Amino acid sequence: MPNTSQEYDAVIEECKALFIKKMSDYGPAWRILRLPSLTDQIFIKAQRIRQLQENSVRKVDEGERSEFIGIINYCIMALIQLELGVVENPDLNTKEATMLYDKHISKTKELMLNKNHDYGEAWRDMRISSLTDLILQKLLRVKQIEDNKGKTLVSEGIDANYQDMINYAVFAMIHMN
């Protein structure tokens, strides 16, 4: 019987390792990005995954896995931006950014475990293409909320949508394993 918590942690370990390496290469340059810019980066990644799933010919030698990692890491950046706000000059070192990464992944994993309990691991019977479509749907919701200046009448906020996108991307990567 698969252990979702352990599988989740293994995927996040892979994503976090890349996040830390990119922090070493580029520093926290992403701290200047406004939320719509991060949302658009996630959208590009999800759109590319969908194209890869639909097209038989690939002209760039990167697959879906690296794009799902990008979605997870950009969503974490967005959650950090929601918490700290956008800055004019990058202001985090790798240790601080990693602590924030861990904090938001912990909350997101807790949400996944609660939903997973209630839904009975239904995601295990889903196709990766369906998870991609759900990520794209969440992105369209986030864009609408952003256009509404963050206001919602009855819906969950932007943070919950980013968390759901992380969890869908993790599920997709678990399926790929």
C-alpha positions in Angstrom: 0.0 0.0 0.0 1.5 3.4 -1.0 2.3 5.9 1.7 1.1 9.2 0.4 2.9 11.2 3.1 6.3 9.7 2.3 5.7 10.0 -1.5 4.8 13.6 -1.0 7.9 14.3 1.0 10.1 12.7 -1.6 8.7 14.9 -4.4 9.0 18.0 -2.2 12.6 17.1 -1.4 13.4 17.1 -5.1 11.6 20.4 -5.7 13.3 22.1 -2.6 16.7 20.9 -3.7 16.3 22.7 -7.0 14.9 25.8 -5.3 18.0 26.0 -3.1 20.3 25.5 -6.0 18.6 28.3 -7.9 18.8 30.5 -4.8 22.6 29.9 -5.0 22.7 30.8 -8.7 20.3 33.7 -8.8 19.7 34.8 -5.2 16.2 35.9 -4.2 15.6 37.9 -7.4 12.1 36.5 -7.5 11.2 38.7 -4.5 10.6 41.6 -6.8 7.9 39.7 -8.7 4.3 40.8 -8.2 1.7 38.0 -7.8 0.3 38.3 -11.3 3.8 37.8 -12.7 4.2 34.6 -10.6 0.7 33.5 -11.7 1.7 34.0 -15.3 4.9 32.0 -14.8 2.9 29.1 -13.4 0.4 29.5 -16.2 3.2 29.2 -18.8 4.4 26.0 -17.1 0.9 24.4 -17.0 0.2 25.4 -20.6 3.5 23.8 -21.7 2.6 20.6 -19.8 -0.7 20.5 -21.6 1.0 21.0 -24.9 3.4 18.2 -24.1 0.5 15.9 -23.2 -1.3 16.7 -26.5 1.6 16.9 -29.0 3.7 13.9 -30.1 6.6 16.1 -31.3 8.9 17.9 -28.8 11.3 20.5 -29.8 12.8 21.3 -26.4 14.4 18.5 -24.4 12.5 19.0 -21.1 9.6 17.0 -20.0 6.5 17.4 -17.9 8.4 16.6 -14.6 10.6 19.7 -14.7 7.5 21.8 -15.4 5.6 20.4 -12.5 8.6 21.2 -10.3 8.5 24.7 -11.6 4.8 25.0 -10.7 5.4 23.8 -7.2 8.3 26.2 -6.7 6.6 29.2 -8.2 3.5 28.5 -6.1 5.7 28.5 -3.0 7.3 31.8 -4.1 3.8 33.2 -4.5 2.8 32.1 -1.0 5.9 33.7 0.4 5.1 36.9 -1.6 1.5 36.8 -0.1 3.0 36.6 3.4 5.9 39.1 3.1 4.8 41.4 0.2 6.8 42.4 -2.8 10.1 44.2 -2.4 12.1 46.6 -4.6 15.3 44.9 -3.7 15.8 41.2 -2.9 16.0 40.8 0.9 16.2 37.1 1.8 19.2 34.8 2.1 19.0 31.1 1.2 18.5 30.0 4.9 15.5 32.5 5.4 14.0 31.5 2.0 14.3 27.8 2.8 12.7 28.3 6.2 9.7 30.1 4.5 9.6 27.3 1.9 9.4 24.7 4.6 6.7 26.7 6.5 4.4 26.9 3.4 5.0 23.4 2.3 4.1 22.2 5.8 0.8 24.1 5.7 0.1 22.8 2.2 0.9 19.2 3.1 -1.4 19.4 6.1 -4.2 20.7 3.8 -3.5 17.8 1.4 -3.6 15.2 4.2 -6.9 16.6 5.4 -8.5 16.6 2.0 -6.9 13.3 1.1 -8.6 11.8 4.2 -12.0 13.2 3.2 -11.7 12.3 -0.5 -10.2 8.8 0.1 -7.2 9.3 -2.2 -9.4 9.8 -5.2 -6.4 11.5 -7.0 -4.7 8.0 -7.3 -7.4 7.1 -9.9 -7.0 10.4 -11.8 -5.0 10.9 -15.0 -2.0 13.3 -15.0 -3.8 15.2 -17.8 -6.8 15.8 -15.5 -4.5 17.1 -12.8 -3.0 19.4 -15.4 -6.4 20.7 -16.3 -7.3 21.3 -12.6 -4.1 23.3 -12.3 -5.1 25.4 -15.3 -8.6 25.9 -13.9 -7.1 27.1 -10.6 -4.9 29.5 -12.5 -7.8 31.0 -14.3 -9.5 31.4 -10.9 -6.4 33.1 -9.4 -6.3 35.4 -12.4 -9.9 36.4 -11.9 -9.3 37.0 -8.2 -6.3 39.1 -9.0 -8.4 41.1 -11.5 -10.9 41.6 -8.7 -8.1 43.0 -6.5 -8.1 40.0 -4.3 -11.8 40.2 -3.4 -14.0 37.1 -3.4 -17.7 36.9 -2.4 -17.9 33.2 -1.4 -14.7 31.6 -2.7 -11.5 30.7 -1.0 -8.6 33.1 -1.5 -5.6 33.1 -3.7 -3.5 31.2 -1.1 -5.8 28.2 -1.1 -5.6 28.0 -4.9 -1.8 28.1 -4.9 -1.8 25.3 -2.3 -4.2 23.2 -4.4 -2.0 23.7 -7.4 1.0 22.5 -5.4 -0.9 19.4 -4.3 -2.1 18.6 -7.8 1.5 19.0 -9.1 2.8 16.7 -6.4 0.1 14.1 -7.2 1.1 14.3 -10.9 4.8 13.7 -10.0 3.9 10.8 -7.7 2.0 9.3 -10.7 5.1 9.7 -12.8 7.2 7.8 -10.3 
